[in-house]
Structure formats: structure tokens, C-alpha cells
């Protein structure tokens, strides 16, 4: 594998939750480009004489989740799950209703890439809504934006690492492997 490239979303993880299927072509790292103040002088009309950095660039990943089972709706949008009366163990939801207040999924996130790296985000907040088109050629989707904020300890807002070369100070943000997290999810869905 050529380690000079980053590509392909393998999994988007929040704590022990793996976000469902993401719409092809919808994932974008987003964010803002770095900003700088350009100081210009009358004597140098072709270019600024000084560039003062104002802010670093940032990321704010956006993506559309198309796996619309009731448990995924509940996990990403909040609200309530509904069950048949005879389903006393609440294993198989039969419906979902929207929340009255916003859900807050805030904390560590991991973008696990097919190319082998992971983007670790110690302090991300997911903003999501139900969207998309209801046609015979498209599906409804959960439109998501992952806002990246400075961690409480003032450290870096995100980092990119190979799992086998993770610095000690970032190991606390490495989330369970997608397979392990998915099995935890499956077990909790059975409970």
C-alpha cells in the first residue's frame, strides 16, 4: 500500500457507535481555508509587502447517512423509538418520532480511512437533520456536519495517524475498531 495518499471512508465512529452507510460521493472534509491579513503599500502595487497569519485552516466534515433504520435515526437525530406492545424487551423498533430538543453527540470521533490512516478528533459535535428527496431514484438521508472544536485541554483539534504508529498522547482518542464497535452495537441492540 502506498502511504502517500489518504482516501476512502471505511467507518465514521463516535465512542462505541459506528455510523451507518454513507452516501457515495457525499463525504467532504469541508472546513475553512487559512486566513491572513495582506498589508499593501503604495510603492509596491503588484503584491502585498507583508502577510500576517490570522487563523489556521480547519475541517468540518459533512456527509449523508443513507442507512435509515429506526435505530440509526434515533442515534443520529435523537427522538423516540416505538415498539410493538408484545416486544417487552424492546428489540425490534417499528417506528421513530423526531425529538423536541436537539441531540448532542459531542466528544471523540474517528474517521477510519480505507487507505489505513485515521483522522482522530478529540472534540467534535455532530449536527444532523433528516433530508434528501423521496423519489424512485434517490433516498432520504441524514445530512450531517461534524463541527471540530478545540479540546478542553487546549491540545490540537485533530490529527491524522496510522493505527500502528499512534503517539502516546493520542492513544486516548483511538476508538474501538469498526468491527469491535459494530459488535458492541449489535449486542446493545439485542439488549
Helices and strands as residue ranges (DSSP letters): E 9-14, E 17-18, E 35-39, E 50-55, E 62-65, H 70-77, E 80-83, E 93-97, E 105-113, E 117-132, E 140-148, E 159-162, G 163-165, G 168-173, H 178-190
